[in-house]
Amino acid sequence: MNRENGKHITRRSNTDDAVLQDLQKRAFRYFARHIDAKTGLVLDSTQPGAPASIAAVGFALSCYPVAVERGFIRRSVAIAHTLAALRFFEEADQSGAANGVGYKGFFYHFLDVQSGTRAWKSELSTIDTTLLLAGMLLAAQYFNSDSASEREVRERTQPIYARIDWRWAQNGQAAVALGWKPESGFITYRWVGYNEAMLLYVLALAAPDFAIDSAAYSAWTSGFRWRKLYGHDVLYAGPLFIHQFSHIWIDLRGIQDTFMKAKKTDYFENSRVATLIQREYANRNPRQFLEYAHNCWGFTASDGPGNGTRKYRGRKHRFYGYMARGAPFGPDDGTLSPWAAIASLPFAPDIVLEVIRHMENRIGHSPAGFGFCSSFNPSYPGGDDEFGWTAPWHYALNQGPIVLMIENYRTGLIWRLMRECAPVKAGLLRAGFGSGWLDATPINHD
């Protein structure tokens, strides 16, 4: 039985394609309802008082082309929202002031949705600026007509990209720093080891004015961990979003860098294996959490029931709030994230469709109208509903991957557009990638 807020989910058709279309439409509602039309800023979450986040804007910009193609919004509305964001960021304060918007081409992670200035004393974020830039570059590829508004999309994207000083963000070393704060300077940690920063390095390597060199990419790969898990060889990262985020914009099927060439595989296959490992972990369920099964899994960065220790099955167990959960080595407190499984649809469609069907029948869709809840924990003692605990908020970083990875599975739209994006191809080549579509497609410098 499909349920939605205690009722049947109504659709004209219950085919896989209809289910995916429904999920995309619901997930996109988040962006349609949480945008400031004047600035193009998008709320980070539905939590009361939440600021905008620059990553949320990047996901929104990426989702608008899908929404146009799917008939969720008119092209004119998508262009208006896109231009609002581009105008805001191109004209934004770049002084590095504590109450500013950015510095050295980068932007603060969180911005006040009313004033557009820094919120929560957040960091100048290199990865979130990357996600924002990816959305801009995608918009520039999609809005390619000779109309004045679509030309403006392309013309405003270039200077925003060009002024990002990736070399400054290296702070004297090869690997790029996570961020910077005006009060304390650079964050100690750097993007080293397998994580979501592949996209960052690809775009930084191809930057128009402040490109980094290949030593930076080598510094990133120097921290890779190759493991054998459940009989699978895999480049390990526990949270599933790490295996997904760069893949949203970069078609990594059949292309290899030096590391993957030595392993005789590619990053797309690696993400497929990581998805299978998550499923197997849930099926084995070593900690005996409720609901874990071959058709109920998804471990990633997500909200949780809260920090603290409670008794579960007669033993004390630690539960967490927002946390990057992973499998098989954890952390794991019984919290599952439907979006994490959905965003692996291109890698392993059969088993992901199985999860989607199961979760529609088991938990239904959130009454907020944005599809599944962001996360839930059936094992949490004393929870407030039949599922133990259900996240009350939705997040842009959950909704965007649902829209985009479903579309990559259905039509390959995002991959097709970004294969024609000159910085993406140039960055991949400078990182040492070859084979596949990289060898067959000329760089488009227009």
C-alpha positions in Angstrom: 0.0 0.0 0.0 1.4 3.4 -1.0 0.8 6.0 1.7 1.2 9.7 1.9 0.5 11.3 5.2 -1.6 8.3 6.1 -3.3 8.1 2.7 -2.6 6.4 -0.6 -0.1 8.1 -2.9 -2.1 9.0 -6.0 -0.5 8.8 -9.5 -2.0 8.2 -12.9 0.5 5.4 -13.4 2.6 3.3 -11.1 5.3 2.4 -13.6 9.0 3.0 -12.6 9.1 6.0 -14.8 6.0 7.5 -13.2 7.4 6.9 -9.7 10.7 8.7 -10.7 8.8 11.6 -12.3 6.8 12.0 -9.2 9.9 11.9 -7.0 11.7 14.5 -9.1 8.6 16.8 -9.1 8.3 16.6 -5.3 12.0 17.1 -4.7 12.1 20.2 -7.0 9.2 21.8 -5.1 11.7 22.5 -2.4 13.6 24.9 -4.6 10.5 26.4 -6.1 9.2 27.3 -2.6 12.4 28.3 -0.9 14.0 30.8 -3.2 14.3 34.6 -2.8 13.2 35.9 -6.2 15.3 39.1 -5.9 18.7 37.4 -5.1 18.2 33.8 -6.2 19.3 32.7 -2.8 17.9 29.4 -1.6 17.3 28.3 2.0 19.6 25.6 3.3 16.7 23.8 5.0 13.1 24.1 6.1 14.1 24.6 9.7 12.7 27.9 11.0 15.4 30.6 10.9 17.6 28.7 8.5 19.9 30.8 6.3 20.5 30.4 2.6 23.5 28.3 1.6 25.6 28.7 -1.5 25.5 25.0 -2.2 21.7 25.2 -2.1 21.9 27.8 -4.8 24.2 25.6 -6.8 21.8 22.7 -6.7 18.9 25.0 -7.6 20.8 26.3 -10.6 21.5 22.7 -11.7 17.8 21.7 -11.2 16.3 24.5 -13.2 17.2 22.9 -16.6 15.6 19.6 -15.4 12.5 21.4 -14.3 12.2 23.1 -17.6 12.6 19.9 -19.5 10.1 18.1 -17.3 7.6 20.9 -17.4 7.8 21.8 -13.7 8.5 25.5 -14.4 8.5 27.7 -17.5 11.8 28.5 -19.2 11.3 32.2 -18.5 11.0 31.6 -14.8 14.1 29.4 -14.7 16.1 32.1 -16.5 14.8 34.8 -14.1 15.8 32.7 -11.1 19.2 31.9 -12.6 19.9 35.5 -13.5 18.9 36.7 -10.1 21.6 34.4 -8.5 24.2 35.3 -11.1 23.7 39.0 -10.6 23.8 38.7 -6.9 27.0 36.8 -6.8 28.8 38.7 -9.5 28.1 42.0 -7.7 28.5 40.7 -4.2 31.0 42.2 -1.7 34.3 40.4 -2.0 36.2 42.4 0.6 36.6 39.5 3.1 34.7 41.5 5.7 33.2 39.5 8.6 29.8 40.8 7.5 30.5 40.5 3.8 29.6 37.9 1.2 33.0 36.5 0.1 36.7 36.9 -0.6 39.2 36.0 -3.3 36.3 34.8 -5.5 35.0 32.4 -2.8 31.8 32.8 -0.8 30.7 32.2 2.7 29.0 28.9 3.2 25.8 30.4 4.7 24.2 33.7 3.9 21.3 35.6 5.5 18.4 35.3 3.1 17.3 38.9 3.8 20.5 40.8 3.7 22.6 38.4 1.6 25.5 38.7 4.0 27.4 36.1 6.0 25.4 34.1 8.5 26.4 32.0 11.5 30.0 33.2 11.3 30.4 30.5 8.7 33.5 29.8 6.8 34.5 30.9 3.3 33.9 27.4 1.8 35.9 26.0 -1.0 33.7 23.0 -1.6 30.4 24.9 -1.4 31.7 27.6 -3.7 32.5 24.7 -6.1 29.0 23.4 -5.9 27.7 26.9 -6.6 30.0 27.2 -9.6 29.0 23.8 -11.0 25.4 25.1 -11.0 26.4 28.2 -12.8 28.5 26.4 -15.4 25.6 24.0 -16.0 23.2 26.9 -16.5 25.6 28.5 -19.0 25.6 25.2 -21.0 21.8 24.8 -20.9 20.7 28.4 -21.6 22.6 28.6 -24.9 20.3 30.6 -27.2 21.1 34.0 -28.6 18.4 35.8 -26.6 19.6 38.7 -24.4 18.7 36.9 -21.1 20.4 33.7 -22.0 23.5 35.5 -23.3 23.6 37.2 -19.9 23.7 33.9 -18.1 26.8 32.9 -20.0 28.4 36.4 -19.7 28.0 36.6 -16.0 29.2 33.1 -15.3 32.7 33.6 -16.7 33.9 36.5 -14.5 32.6 34.7 -11.4 34.6 31.7 -12.3 37.7 33.7 -13.3 38.1 35.6 -10.1 38.2 32.5 -7.8 41.8 32.4 -6.5 42.4 28.6 -6.1 46.1 29.2 -5.6 45.4 31.4 -2.6 43.2 28.6 -1.2 46.2 26.2 -1.3 47.8 28.4 1.4 51.4 27.5 0.5 50.8 23.7 0.0 49.6 21.5 -2.8 46.2 20.4 -1.4 43.4 23.0 -1.2 42.2 24.1 2.2 38.6 23.4 3.3 38.0 27.1 4.0 38.9 30.4 5.6 37.5 32.7 8.3 38.2 36.4 8.6 38.6 36.0 12.4 41.1 33.1 12.3 42.4 32.6 8.8 42.6 29.2 7.0 41.0 26.1 8.4 43.7 23.5 9.2 42.2 20.7 7.3 42.7 20.2 3.5 41.0 18.2 0.8 43.1 15.0 0.9 41.8 11.5 0.6 38.7 10.3 -1.2 35.9 12.7 -0.7 33.6 14.9 -2.6 36.4 17.2 -3.7 37.0 15.7 -7.2 34.8 18.3 -8.7 36.7 21.0 -6.8 40.0 19.9 -8.2 38.7 19.5 -11.8 37.4 23.0 -11.8 40.4 24.4 -10.1 42.8 22.8 -12.6 40.9 24.4 -15.4 40.4 27.9 -13.8 40.8 30.8 -16.3 43.1 33.0 -14.2 44.2 31.2 -11.0 44.5 27.5 -12.0 46.4 25.1 -9.7 48.7 22.4 -11.2 48.4 18.7 -11.2 50.4 18.4 -8.0 47.3 19.4 -6.2 45.3 16.5 -7.6 48.1 14.2 -6.7 48.0 15.5 -3.1 44.3 14.7 -3.0 44.7 11.1 -4.3 47.7 10.5 -1.9 45.2 9.9 0.9 43.1 7.3 -0.9 42.3 4.0 0.9 41.8 0.9 -1.2 39.9 -1.8 0.7 38.3 -5.3 0.2 34.9 -5.4 1.7 32.3 -8.2 1.4 34.4 -9.6 -1.4 34.5 -6.3 -3.3 37.6 -4.2 -4.0 36.7 -0.5 -3.5 38.2 2.9 -3.0 36.7 3.4 0.4 34.6 6.2 1.8 31.8 5.4 4.3 29.1 8.0 3.6 27.4 7.5 0.3 27.3 11.2 -0.7 31.0 11.1 -1.3 30.5 8.5 -4.0 27.7 10.6 -5.6 28.3 14.4 -5.5 31.0 14.8 -8.1 29.2 12.3 -10.3 26.1 14.6 -10.5 28.0 16.9 -12.8 30.8 14.8 -14.2 30.2 11.7 -16.3 32.9 9.4 -15.0 31.8 6.3 -16.9 34.7 4.7 -18.7 37.3 7.3 -18.0 40.3 6.8 -15.8 42.9 8.8 -14.0 46.3 7.3 -13.0 44.9 5.8 -9.8 41.9 4.1 -11.4 43.9 2.9 -14.4 46.2 1.0 -12.0 43.2 -0.6 -10.3 41.7 -1.5 -13.7 38.3 0.2 -12.9 36.8 3.7 -12.9 35.0 5.9 -10.4 31.6 5.1 -11.7 32.1 1.4 -11.2 33.6 2.2 -7.8 30.4 4.1 -6.8 28.4 1.1 -7.9 30.4 -1.2 -5.7 30.1 1.3 -2.8 26.3 1.2 -3.2 26.3 -2.7 -3.2 28.4 -2.6 0.0 25.9 -0.4 1.7 23.1 -2.8 0.7 25.1 -5.8 2.0 25.8 -4.0 5.3 22.1 -3.3 5.8 21.2 -6.9 4.9 23.7 -8.3 7.4 22.7 -5.7 10.0 25.5 -6.4 12.5 24.1 -4.0 15.1 20.6 -5.4 14.8 18.8 -2.1 14.1 15.2 -2.1 13.1 14.1 -2.0 9.4 17.6 -2.6 7.9 17.2 -4.9 4.9 18.3 -5.5 1.3 15.5 -3.0 0.3 16.0 -0.5 3.2 19.4 1.2 3.4 21.1 4.6 2.9 24.0 5.8 5.1 25.3 9.3 4.5 25.5 12.8 5.9 22.1 13.3 7.5 20.1 14.7 10.3 19.6 12.4 13.3 17.5 12.0 16.5 20.1 13.9 18.6 23.3 13.6 20.5 23.0 11.4 23.6 22.9 7.9 25.0 19.8 5.8 25.3 19.0 2.1 25.9 18.3 0.1 22.8 17.6 -3.7 23.1 18.7 -3.5 26.8 22.1 -1.9 26.0 23.2 1.7 26.0 23.7 3.1 22.6 24.9 6.4 21.3 22.7 8.4 19.0 23.7 11.4 16.9 22.3 14.6 15.5 23.6 15.8 12.1 26.4 13.4 11.2 28.2 11.9 8.2 27.1 8.3 8.7 28.7 5.5 6.8 29.0 1.8 6.1 30.4 -0.6 7.0 32.6 1.1 9.6 30.1 3.7 10.8 29.2 5.8 12.5 25.9 4.1 12.5 23.1 4.7 15.0 20.1 3.3 13.1 19.4 6.4 11.0 18.5 5.8 7.4 18.4 8.4 4.6 16.1 7.7 1.6 17.8 10.3 -0.5 21.1 8.6 -0.2 19.8 5.4 -1.9 17.9 7.4 -4.5 21.1 9.4 -5.6 22.8 6.0 -6.4 20.1 5.3 -9.0 22.5 5.6 -12.0 25.0 3.2 -10.4 22.7 0.4 -9.4 19.1 1.0 -10.8 17.6 -2.3 -9.9 18.4 -2.3 -6.2 17.7 1.4 -5.9 14.2 1.1 -7.5 13.6 -1.7 -5.0 14.4 0.7 -2.1 12.1 3.4 -3.6 9.2 1.0 -3.9 9.8 -0.4 -0.4 10.0 3.1 1.2 6.9 4.3 -0.5 5.0 1.4 1.0 6.7 1.5 4.4 7.0 5.2 5.2 5.2 7.0 2.4 6.0 10.7 1.5 6.4 13.6 3.9 3.3 15.7 4.4 5.4 18.7 3.5 5.1 17.7 -0.1 8.8 17.3 -0.9 8.9 13.5 -1.2 10.4 11.2 1.4 11.6 12.5 4.8 15.2 13.4 4.8 16.0 10.7 7.3 14.4 8.4 9.9 15.4 6.1 12.7 13.1 3.2 13.6 15.4 2.1 16.4 15.4 5.3 18.3 13.7 4.7 21.8 10.9 6.9 22.7 10.5 8.5 19.3 7.5 10.6 18.4 5.9 8.3 15.7 5.6 4.7 14.5 9.0 5.0 12.8 10.8 5.8 16.1 12.1 9.2 14.9 11.6 11.0 11.6 13.5 14.2 10.6 11.2 17.2 10.8 13.2 19.2 8.2 14.1 18.9 4.6 17.5 20.0 3.2 18.5 21.4 -0.2 21.5 19.1 -0.2 19.2 16.1 -0.1 16.6 17.4 -2.6 19.0 18.5 -5.3 20.7 15.1 -5.8 17.3 13.4 -6.1 16.3 15.6 -9.0 19.7 15.5 -10.7 20.6 11.8 -10.3 17.2 10.6 -11.3 17.6 12.7 -14.5 21.0 11.4 -15.2 19.5 7.9 -15.0 16.5 8.7 -17.1 18.1 10.9 -19.9 21.7 11.7 -19.0 20.9 15.4 -19.3 23.3 16.8 -16.8 26.2 14.6 -17.9 25.5 15.4 -21.6 25.6 19.1 -20.9 28.7 19.0 -18.8 30.6 16.8 -21.2 30.4 19.9 -23.5 31.6 22.3 -20.7 35.2 23.2 -21.6 36.4 23.6 -18.0 35.2 20.1 -17.1 37.0 18.4 -20.0 40.1 20.6 -19.5 40.2 19.9 -15.8 39.8 16.1 -16.2 42.6 16.1 -18.8 44.9 18.1 -16.5 44.1 15.6 -13.7 45.4 12.8 -15.9 42.1 11.4 -17.0 41.8 9.7 -20.4 39.8 7.1 -22.5 36.1 7.0 -23.2 34.2 10.2 -24.1 37.3 12.3 -23.2 39.2 11.0 -26.2 36.2 11.4 -28.5 34.9 14.9 -27.7 36.8 18.1 -28.7 36.9 20.9 -26.1 34.3 23.6 -26.9 35.8 26.9 -26.1 32.7 29.0 -27.0 
